[in-house]
Amino acid sequence: MKKASLISVGAYTPKHILTNFDLEKMVDTSNEWIVKRTGINTRCIAKDEVTSDLATKAALVALQRSGLDKSEIDALICATVTPDYFCMPSTACKIASNLNLNNVTAFDISAACTGFIYLLDIAKSMIESGSKKNVLIVGAEKFSSIIDWSDRSTCVLFGDGAGAGVISARDDNEIIDIHTSSDGSKGDLLITPGCGTVNPASQEVLDKKLNFLHMAGNEVFKVAVQTLTKDVVDILEKNKIASEQVDLFIPHQANLRIIEAVKQRLNFTDEQCVVTVSKYGNTSSASIPMAMNEAYESGRLKQGDLILLDAFGGGFTWGSALLKFGGK
């Protein structure tokens, strides 16, 4: 049986950069406070681009690096919580159209910051079942479109961007294992309350700013650290892999304090950890593939490297993945 392998990565970030000093002029905050509490210095903001634009540009990079012709792609899946349209068409369909990919399976998933790990799980199942041979996966977000820029507790955290990968049937460098899970009982701690069936779009919803992201930051932080640590321990123990055997630990880039807490509890070194949150902030489902791309382009991520991924997001959702990178 062929194994599922991540054979390429790619990413795209908008050109406009919003600094902490810019935010000082917008809300009651400071560069010092933002850096101390989050580790973020800058984030990229899409001005004249929508989510599918960001995703398409990241996908093109991943496709080119894969060495495949686009006609060989037989499925395209996009993880996003900031789609182009509320319900249809899917952002994946828009990306496929932009890429001139005809007659391919295309759909979106919504798993917030854990989206890319959920994508890996779905693509792995498609490949190993024999139903697909090459799956293009994209995590893309335009979080600036759902942020209340007068809310200093959330507007400092998020940015826009996209990351992509190609999963193909191969004989080696396989995706070893993936854990995904959820707990919907805590969903109200990180939520966009408006414009769904609970609070349909109305003037009242807009007046109450229910169309924007709402987050109970301290509560989310506590649950995230505990959950991420346990999930990483579980997947390493299940596969009988010690933390020192991992070449790169690439966590979701939400908050430097969360990353540091997990890193210390698991005894990962600075050399093992990929951290990009300072440059891009939290880009939700795009953050892991964007960080992987950064490691690849800097020469840190190499063919055959053992990679550990870990993410936690709204829903709540969480997940981890162990894989050997199959790219060149």
Buried (B, 14 or more C-beta within 10 A) or exposed (E): EEBBBBBBBBBBBBEBBBEBEEBBEEBEBEBEBBBEBBBBBBBBBBEEBBBBBBBBBBBBBBBEBBEBEBEBBBBBBBBBBBBBEEEEBBBBBBBBBBBEBEEBBBEBBBBBBBBBBBBBBBBBBBBBEEEBBBBBBBBBBBBBBBBBEEBBBBBBBBBBBBBBBBBBBBEEBBBBBBBBBBEEEBBEBBBBBBBEEEBEEEEEBEEEBBBBBBBBBEEBBEBBBBBBBEBBBEBBEEEEBEBEEBBBBBBBBBBBBBBBBBBEBBEBEEEBBBBBBBBBBBBBBBBBBBBBBBBBEEEBBEEEBBBBBBBBBBBBBBBBBBBBBBBE
